[in-house]
Amino acid sequence: MKYIVITGVSTGIGRDALRLLHKKGYYIFGSVRKEADAKKLTESYPERFTPLIFDVQNHDAVVKATKVVFETCDALHALINNAGIAVPGPLQHISEKDFERQLDINLKAVRRITNLFLPLLGAAANFKKTPGRIINISSISGLFNSPFNGAYSISKHALESMTDVYRRELRRYNIKVIAIEPGPIQTAIWQKSLNSMDKYSHTEYNDVLQKADMMIEKSEKSALPVSRISDLILKCLTSGNPKTRYIVHRSKFLFKLLAFYLPDKLVDWFIHRTLTRGNRHRPI
Ligand SMILES: NC(=O)c1ccc[n+]([C@@H]2O[C@H](COP(=O)([O-])OP(=O)(O)OC[C@H]3O[C@@H](n4cnc5c(N)ncnc54)[C@H](OP(=O)(O)O)[C@@H]3O)[C@@H](O)[C@H]2O)c1
């Protein structure tokens, strides 16, 4: 039996990864925060699924809930760090608490959870099983910085760094570490972000923030189905030689042009124009 831990399986990318990987015969330990989600998923997956109930911010609860993983198996095929949130808003006005929460969930918790499972993934001199793989669900926001999405972009840029560092450090154990970098994907994260700019309406940014919800709705329309990411996760698990990072975007070429090749000042101008004139595209 091949065992996989996925964080954040209640909705979205995590939920669909659970669906596909379970169908392919893997045993999934999936994290949720609510008892009700654990119950619902256990009904849907009566076999080869164990819910782990924790909030990634509460590491004592994580350690307690994941004891069952260590009791059930002596090796993990993969750890998929998926749980994440987006805290939009102008960097100037996001509260310290919200900024810290963004970094803690999307970044610091990934390190805590990864370190917890490293012995089961093969980071031990006497490990006799096939080494596991670590897949971090990053974002194109880990490659490109958008205004008013700064806290999220910073968390994902740092996650990209963390992925590279782990990959290079864990090479000695042959543990492959992969970043998946999606653009807009059809999940609840979009709805959760709607109206979240309202609390900044009293600031000098109000004129551009008013467009934010409209842009989110437009992005949602162009978002790719969640199965695109699940299929890619499966590929990362089954390929003999997976890439170190995968961009998933409807217009990959245009995104790469914007992120890697155009001069900064031209991109700054384009973003400014988009925000001030209500262009059709959200700068992501
Ligand atoms: N959707 C996109 O367009 C997109 C694009 C690029 C990257 N991503 C990344 O994909 C990952 C999954 O996001 P998604 O789009 O599938 O959004 P989602 O549907 O909102 O799923 C997020 C998952 O993370 C869990 N989670 C959030 N905060 C948590 C916490 N403190 N402790 C434990 N679990 C927590 C949620 O649990 P609850 O249900 O309990 O809140 C949920 O299961 C994230 O890392 C996100 O940054 C998404």
The ligand as a MOL file (V3000), in Angstrom:
LIG
                    3D

  0  0  0     0  0            999 V3000
M  V30 BEGIN CTAB
M  V30 COUNTS 48 52 0 0 0
M  V30 BEGIN ATOM
M  V30 1 N -7.5720 28.3080 -6.7130 0
M  V30 2 C -6.5800 28.9580 -7.3020 0
M  V30 3 O -6.7780 29.7090 -8.2560 0
M  V30 4 C -5.1620 28.7500 -6.8260 0
M  V30 5 C -4.1370 29.2520 -7.6330 0
M  V30 6 C -2.8220 29.0800 -7.2100 0
M  V30 7 C -2.5630 28.4190 -6.0290 0
M  V30 8 N -3.5850 27.9340 -5.2460 0 CHG=1
M  V30 9 C -3.2280 27.2480 -3.9970 0
M  V30 10 O -3.8840 26.0110 -3.9050 0
M  V30 11 C -4.0000 25.6330 -2.5400 0
M  V30 12 C -5.4120 25.1450 -2.2860 0
M  V30 13 O -6.2980 26.2260 -2.4950 0
M  V30 14 P -7.7300 26.0600 -3.1750 0
M  V30 15 O -7.7680 26.9360 -4.3520 0
M  V30 16 O -8.0810 24.6240 -3.3410 0 CHG=-1
M  V30 17 O -8.6380 26.7940 -2.0690 0
M  V30 18 P -9.7200 26.2500 -1.0640 0
M  V30 19 O -10.8020 25.5380 -1.7820 0
M  V30 20 O -10.0660 27.4390 -0.2540 0
M  V30 21 O -8.9380 25.1740 -0.1770 0
M  V30 22 C -8.0490 25.5340 0.8270 0
M  V30 23 C -7.8790 24.3650 1.7670 0
M  V30 24 O -6.9450 24.7510 2.7950 0
M  V30 25 C -7.5620 24.5380 4.0550 0
M  V30 26 N -7.0610 25.4850 5.0560 0
M  V30 27 C -7.1130 26.8330 5.0170 0
M  V30 28 N -6.5930 27.3480 6.1410 0
M  V30 29 C -6.2210 26.3010 6.9170 0
M  V30 30 C -5.6500 26.1810 8.2020 0
M  V30 31 N -5.3480 27.2450 8.9570 0
M  V30 32 N -5.4010 24.9310 8.6830 0
M  V30 33 C -5.7230 23.8380 7.9650 0
M  V30 34 N -6.2820 23.8810 6.7370 0
M  V30 35 C -6.5290 25.1060 6.2310 0
M  V30 36 C -9.0360 24.7480 3.8160 0
M  V30 37 O -9.7860 24.1880 4.8770 0
M  V30 38 P -11.2050 24.8350 5.3540 0
M  V30 39 O -12.2390 24.3200 4.3930 0
M  V30 40 O -11.3900 24.3270 6.7420 0
M  V30 41 O -11.0440 26.3200 5.2770 0
M  V30 42 C -9.1930 24.0160 2.4890 0
M  V30 43 O -9.2610 22.6310 2.6940 0
M  V30 44 C -3.6120 26.8680 -1.7260 0
M  V30 45 O -2.3100 26.7080 -1.2220 0
M  V30 46 C -3.6640 27.9960 -2.7410 0
M  V30 47 O -2.7810 29.0370 -2.4240 0
M  V30 48 C -4.8810 28.0830 -5.6240 0
M  V30 END ATOM
M  V30 BEGIN BOND
M  V30 1 1 1 2
M  V30 2 2 2 3
M  V30 3 1 2 4
M  V30 4 1 4 5
M  V30 5 2 4 48
M  V30 6 2 5 6
M  V30 7 1 6 7
M  V30 8 2 7 8
M  V30 9 1 8 9
M  V30 10 1 8 48
M  V30 11 1 9 10
M  V30 12 1 9 46
M  V30 13 1 10 11
M  V30 14 1 11 12
M  V30 15 1 11 44
M  V30 16 1 12 13
M  V30 17 1 13 14
M  V30 18 2 14 15
M  V30 19 1 14 16
M  V30 20 1 14 17
M  V30 21 1 17 18
M  V30 22 2 18 19
M  V30 23 1 18 20
M  V30 24 1 18 21
M  V30 25 1 21 22
M  V30 26 1 22 23
M  V30 27 1 23 24
M  V30 28 1 23 42
M  V30 29 1 24 25
M  V30 30 1 25 26
M  V30 31 1 25 36
M  V30 32 1 26 27
M  V30 33 1 26 35
M  V30 34 2 27 28
M  V30 35 1 28 29
M  V30 36 1 29 30
M  V30 37 2 29 35
M  V30 38 1 30 31
M  V30 39 2 30 32
M  V30 40 1 32 33
M  V30 41 2 33 34
M  V30 42 1 34 35
M  V30 43 1 36 37
M  V30 44 1 36 42
M  V30 45 1 37 38
M  V30 46 2 38 39
M  V30 47 1 38 40
M  V30 48 1 38 41
M  V30 49 1 42 43
M  V30 50 1 44 45
M  V30 51 1 44 46
M  V30 52 1 46 47
M  V30 END BOND
M  V30 END CTAB
M  END
